[in-house]
Amino acid sequence: MKKGHWIAVVVLVFVIGLVILQSNWHDTSAIDRVPCLVTKNKHDLAQVVVDNYHRYRGNSIRWSAVYFGCLFGAAAFSALSALLLKLEILAAHPRLQKDLPAILATLAALLITLTTSGDFARKWQANRIAASDMENLAYDLLPQRTGVDMSDLVQRMQTINTKQNLVIVGTE
């Protein structure tokens, strides 16, 4: 491996590790108990709500990792680029001293461009809000909540799903 590529490899491994770690992060919140607490006729709907909650929450975690990984990665690459231009460590390798900061600055610019054009923050936020809405809906299924209409709950699930998708594509 050529000198200078090791930084890109380290960053790539870090980002992949972060995504893998967060994608396996299981949220063991109270919502997981809801299907066990509801009446028999609400059990299947409760399980669908919980499954949707975990889907939205998992998406939120992944988009958060991508968004903040790009944001902090761009800041780190940019700062490291400026630092490498001033450090004397690479003085013995003038080509590397010029090329490495240029590569890092380019990567920083690309990460900011990807973050902005991909609108990762909006996708993270849309899934986070949908997960919260789905969690609140799950709690409405509990036996203590009397008079809850099942068709109303299904309609609310559809509304949550539609709103989440509209926010992601940028039409809301």
Helices and strands as residue ranges (DSSP letters): H 5-23, G 30-33, H 34-37, G 40-42, H 43-86, H 94-118, H 120-140, H 150-169
